[in-house]
């Protein structure tokens, strides 16, 4: 099984090497890494050039936003499975992709999703937020449940059959496409109960200045899917509270070593 990992980047010289090195460190052998740069001017392109021979595809050109760049990357992908690793992010461990592939083979599913961590922007050993998931049930969706997008890996046929990212949404299209997948009864999903990604806090949708815009787009998407929009949005936002509390109550090593969390504590704090 071939896995395509897509990274989009714009002016992120400080982190792009860590991202690429994280892919190169994977133990699974059949990975193609596709890097789409939006025409960076801060030295990012020079860093990527140093890895050009290790990349399956790299291009740098002005795009219409992050979802345009993702769509271009998906169209270049030749893998059986497609996943996203943003330029701020790292795989949780060296055998992350091997675990994802094993989950696909074991479950014979169309889509595999997992747990993720948000870490400090400058010290990735400091866990700031735990974004957990659980086996999917359709009734969860109106209550604001959705896995962390960068933990989702989908077969290429899912994109071919259900379409690419909707560029009508500038910041919440990942939520819309996730709903499109999970609400479709023909898409077989599987939950991998492991951490697969470390995301630095401070990404486009995690900054406070853009939360209002994101919530506005979320409301439009929720109405599109027939959810009670304000209720669903409230639930979606409310789910973040235990995600931020959990790292304060559990030793950091529990997360960084991918150890299971005590189930009673998880039920109390991680209602996701």
C-alpha positions in Angstrom: 0.0 0.0 0.0 1.4 3.3 -1.1 0.8 6.4 1.2 0.8 9.9 -0.1 1.6 12.6 2.5 0.7 16.1 1.4 2.3 19.2 3.0 1.3 22.7 2.1 3.5 25.6 3.2 3.8 29.3 2.9 6.6 31.3 4.6 7.4 28.8 7.3 11.2 28.6 7.1 11.4 27.8 10.8 9.5 24.6 10.7 9.5 23.1 7.2 12.7 21.1 7.7 11.3 19.4 10.8 8.2 18.5 8.9 10.1 16.9 6.0 12.5 15.2 8.4 9.6 13.7 10.2 8.4 12.1 6.9 11.9 10.9 6.0 12.2 9.2 9.5 9.2 7.0 8.9 9.9 3.3 9.0 7.2 2.5 6.5 9.0 2.3 3.1 6.3 3.1 0.6 5.6 6.8 1.2 5.5 9.7 -1.4 5.8 13.2 0.1 4.2 16.0 -1.9 5.1 19.5 -0.9 3.1 22.4 -2.3 4.6 25.9 -1.6 2.5 29.0 -2.1 5.4 31.1 -3.4 7.2 31.7 -0.1 9.5 34.7 0.2 11.2 34.1 3.6 13.7 31.4 2.6 11.3 28.4 2.9 12.0 27.5 -0.8 15.7 27.3 -0.2 15.2 24.9 2.7 12.9 22.7 0.6 15.4 22.7 -2.3 17.8 20.9 0.0 15.3 18.0 0.2 14.2 18.0 -3.4 15.7 14.6 -4.2 13.7 13.1 -1.3 10.4 14.5 -2.4 8.0 12.8 -4.8 6.7 16.1 -6.0 7.5 19.8 -5.1 6.2 22.9 -6.7 6.1 26.5 -5.7 3.5 28.8 -7.1 0.9 31.3 -6.0 -2.3 29.6 -5.0 -5.8 30.7 -4.0 -5.4 29.5 -0.4 -4.7 26.5 1.6 -7.5 24.4 0.2 -6.5 25.2 -3.4 -3.0 24.0 -2.5 -4.4 20.8 -0.9 -6.5 20.1 -3.9 -3.5 20.5 -6.2 -1.5 18.1 -4.0 -4.3 15.5 -4.0 -4.4 15.7 -7.8 -0.7 14.9 -7.9 -0.9 12.0 -5.4 -0.5 8.5 -6.7 -0.8 6.7 -3.4 -3.6 4.3 -2.4 -4.1 6.4 0.8 -3.8 10.1 1.3 -3.0 12.0 4.5 -2.0 15.6 5.4 1.0 16.8 7.4 1.0 20.6 7.6 4.3 22.4 7.7 4.1 23.2 11.4 3.5 19.5 12.3 5.3 16.3 13.0 4.4 12.6 13.0 4.0 11.4 16.5 6.6 8.6 16.1 8.7 6.9 13.5 6.2 4.0 12.9 3.1 6.2 12.6 2.5 5.5 8.9 3.2 1.8 9.5 0.4 1.8 12.1 -2.0 3.6 9.8 -1.3 1.1 7.0 -1.8 -1.8 9.4 -5.1 -0.3 10.5 -6.3 -0.1 6.8 -5.2 -3.7 6.1 -6.8 -5.0 9.3 -10.1 -3.2 9.0 -10.5 -3.1 5.2 -11.8 0.4 5.7 -11.9 3.4 3.4 -10.9 5.9 6.1 -8.7 5.6 9.2 -8.6 8.3 11.9 -6.8 8.6 15.2 -5.8 10.9 18.1 -3.6 14.0 17.9 -1.7 16.3 20.2 -1.2 20.0 20.1 2.2 21.1 21.4 3.9 24.3 22.3 5.0 26.2 19.2 8.6 26.6 20.5 8.9 23.5 22.7 7.3 20.5 21.1 7.9 18.4 24.2 5.2 20.4 26.0 1.7 19.1 25.3 -0.9 21.8 25.4 -4.1 20.1 24.1 -5.2 16.5 23.6 -7.5 15.9 20.7 -8.9 12.4 21.1 -11.4 10.5 19.2 -13.4 7.2 19.5 -15.2 4.7 17.3 -17.7 6.6 15.1 -21.4 6.7 15.4 -23.5 9.0 13.2 -25.4 10.4 16.2 -22.2 12.1 17.4 -22.1 14.6 14.5 -24.9 17.0 15.6 -23.1 17.2 19.0 -20.0 18.8 17.4 -17.9 15.6 17.3 -15.4 15.3 14.5 -11.8 13.8 14.5 -8.8 16.1 14.2 -8.4 16.5 10.5 -4.7 15.7 10.3 -5.3 12.3 11.9 -7.6 11.3 9.1 -6.2 9.1 6.2 -8.5 8.4 3.3 -8.2 6.1 0.3 -7.8 8.0 -2.9 -11.1 6.6 -4.1 -12.8 8.6 -1.4 -11.7 11.9 -2.9 -12.5 10.6 -6.4 -16.0 9.6 -5.4 -16.9 12.4 -3.0 -14.9 15.3 -4.3 -12.1 17.6 -3.1 -12.0 20.5 -0.6 -14.7 23.1 -1.1 -13.0 26.4 -1.7 -16.1 28.3 -0.8 -14.8 28.0 2.7 -11.5 29.7 3.4 -10.8 28.3 6.8 -13.3 25.5 7.6 -13.3 23.3 4.5 -11.6 20.6 6.4 -14.6 20.4 8.7 -17.0 20.2 5.7 -15.1 17.5 3.9 -14.8 15.5 7.1 -18.6 15.7 7.6 -19.0 14.7 3.9 -17.0 11.5 4.6 -18.5 10.6 8.0 -22.1 11.2 7.1 -21.8 9.0 4.0 -22.9 5.4 4.8 -20.8 4.0 1.9 -17.5 5.2 3.6 -16.2 2.6 5.9 -14.4 4.2 8.9 -12.0 2.7 11.4 -10.6 4.3 14.6 -6.9 3.8 15.4 -6.6 4.4 19.1 -3.1 6.0 19.0 -1.6 9.4 18.7 -0.4 10.0 15.1 0.5 13.7 14.9 2.0 16.6 17.0 0.6 20.0 15.8 2.2 23.2 16.9 -0.3 25.6 18.4 -0.6 28.8 16.3 -1.9 27.4 13.0 -4.3 29.3 10.8 -7.5 28.0 12.5 -6.1 28.0 16.1 -5.3 31.7 16.3 -7.8 33.8 18.3 -8.1 36.4 15.5 -9.6 33.9 13.1 -11.9 32.0 15.4 -14.8 34.3 14.7 -14.4 33.7 10.9 -14.1 29.9 11.5 -17.2 29.8 13.6 -19.1 31.7 11.0 -18.1 29.2 8.3 -18.8 26.3 10.7 -22.4 27.6 11.2 -22.9 27.6 7.4 -21.6 24.1 7.1 -23.8 22.8 10.0 -26.9 24.3 8.4 -25.9 22.7 5.1 -25.9 19.3 6.8 -29.1 19.9 8.7 -27.7 20.2 12.2 -29.1 22.6 14.8 -26.3 25.0 14.0 -25.9 27.1 17.2 -26.3 24.0 19.4 -23.8 22.1 17.3 -21.3 25.0 17.3 -21.7 25.3 21.1 -20.9 21.6 21.5 -18.0 21.8 19.1 -16.4 24.7 21.0 -17.2 23.2 24.4 -15.3 20.0 23.5 -12.1 22.0 23.5 -12.3 22.6 27.3 -11.4 19.1 28.4 -8.9 18.9 25.6 -6.9 21.7 27.3 -7.5 20.5 30.8 -6.3 17.0 30.3 -2.6 17.8 29.8 -2.7 19.7 33.1 -3.9 16.6 35.0 -1.9 13.8 33.4 2.0 13.6 33.4 3.4 14.7 30.0 5.3 11.4 29.6 1.9 9.6 29.3 1.3 11.4 26.0 4.8 11.5 24.7 5.2 7.8 25.2 1.8 7.0 23.6 0.7 5.4 26.8 -3.1 4.7 27.3 -4.9 7.1 29.6 -6.9 5.8 32.6 -10.4 5.2 31.2 -12.2 6.8 34.1 -10.2 10.0 33.7 -10.7 9.9 30.0 -14.5 9.6 30.3 -14.6 12.6 32.7 -12.3 14.9 30.8 -12.2 13.8 27.2 -15.8 13.8 26.0 -14.9 13.7 22.3 
